[in-house]
Amino acid sequence: MDKRVLFDFEIEFTNGGGLQGQAFRLDIDGDDIADEELAKYIVEDMRLLMVGNVKILNKQIINEQHKRSAHHADDTTKL
């Protein structure tokens, strides 16, 4: 079975406002992902600009089939 990460997040923008996600799921390689890498992945995958603080909350690694090929935050060829 593949690994996915299930988590909530809060993103603050430097020009005001924010974005929240609850029970968000992403495919991952391996058994874990650092909060910093996960935050970078969200920002890059959603193509967000003027991002300030990103908080990762309630992170859980779950066994679930991948929905697309797993992505590393530093590998933009899969975006």
C-alpha positions as CSV (number, residue, x, y, z in Angstrom):
1,M,0.0,0.0,0.0
2,D,1.2,3.5,-0.8
3,K,1.7,6.3,1.8
4,R,-0.2,9.5,1.9
5,V,-0.2,12.4,4.4
6,L,-3.5,13.6,5.9
7,F,-3.3,17.1,7.5
8,D,-4.8,20.5,8.0
9,F,-2.9,23.7,7.1
10,E,-3.1,27.5,7.5
11,I,-1.3,29.8,5.1
12,E,-0.9,33.6,5.7
13,F,-0.2,35.9,2.9
14,T,2.2,38.9,3.2
15,N,-0.3,41.2,1.5
16,G,-3.1,40.1,3.9
17,G,-5.6,37.3,4.0
18,G,-5.1,33.6,4.3
19,L,-6.0,30.1,3.2
20,Q,-7.0,27.1,5.2
21,G,-7.4,23.4,4.3
22,Q,-8.8,20.7,6.4
23,A,-8.3,16.9,6.0
24,F,-6.1,17.6,3.0
25,R,-4.4,14.5,1.5
26,L,-1.2,14.3,-0.6
27,D,0.8,11.4,-1.9
28,I,4.3,11.0,-0.5
29,D,7.4,8.8,-1.0
30,G,8.5,7.0,2.1
31,D,7.0,6.8,5.6
32,D,7.2,10.5,6.6
33,I,7.5,14.1,5.4
34,A,8.9,17.1,7.3
35,D,6.4,19.9,8.0
36,E,8.8,22.3,6.1
37,E,8.9,20.1,3.0
38,L,5.1,19.7,3.1
39,A,4.5,23.4,3.4
40,K,6.9,24.0,0.4
41,Y,5.0,21.4,-1.6
42,I,1.6,23.0,-0.9
43,V,2.8,26.5,-1.9
44,E,4.5,25.3,-5.1
45,D,1.8,22.9,-6.2
46,M,-0.9,25.5,-5.7
47,R,1.3,28.1,-7.3
48,L,0.7,30.6,-4.5
49,L,2.5,33.9,-4.3
50,M,3.3,36.3,-1.5
51,V,3.2,33.5,1.1
52,G,4.1,34.4,4.7
53,N,3.7,31.8,7.5
54,V,2.6,28.3,6.8
55,K,1.3,26.0,9.6
56,I,0.9,22.3,9.3
57,L,-1.5,20.8,11.8
58,N,-2.8,17.4,12.7
59,K,-0.5,15.6,10.3
60,Q,-1.0,11.8,10.0
61,I,0.7,9.3,7.6
62,I,-1.9,6.9,6.2
63,N,-1.8,3.8,4.0
64,E,-3.8,4.6,0.9
65,Q,-3.3,4.2,-2.8
66,H,-1.6,7.2,-4.5
67,K,-3.9,9.3,-6.6
68,R,-1.1,10.6,-8.8
69,S,2.7,10.0,-9.0
70,A,4.3,11.0,-5.7
71,H,6.0,14.4,-5.7
72,H,9.0,15.8,-3.9
73,A,8.9,19.5,-3.1
74,D,12.1,20.2,-4.9
75,D,11.1,18.3,-8.1
76,T,9.1,20.8,-10.2
77,T,9.0,18.5,-13.3
78,K,5.9,16.8,-11.9
79,L,3.9,20.0,-11.3
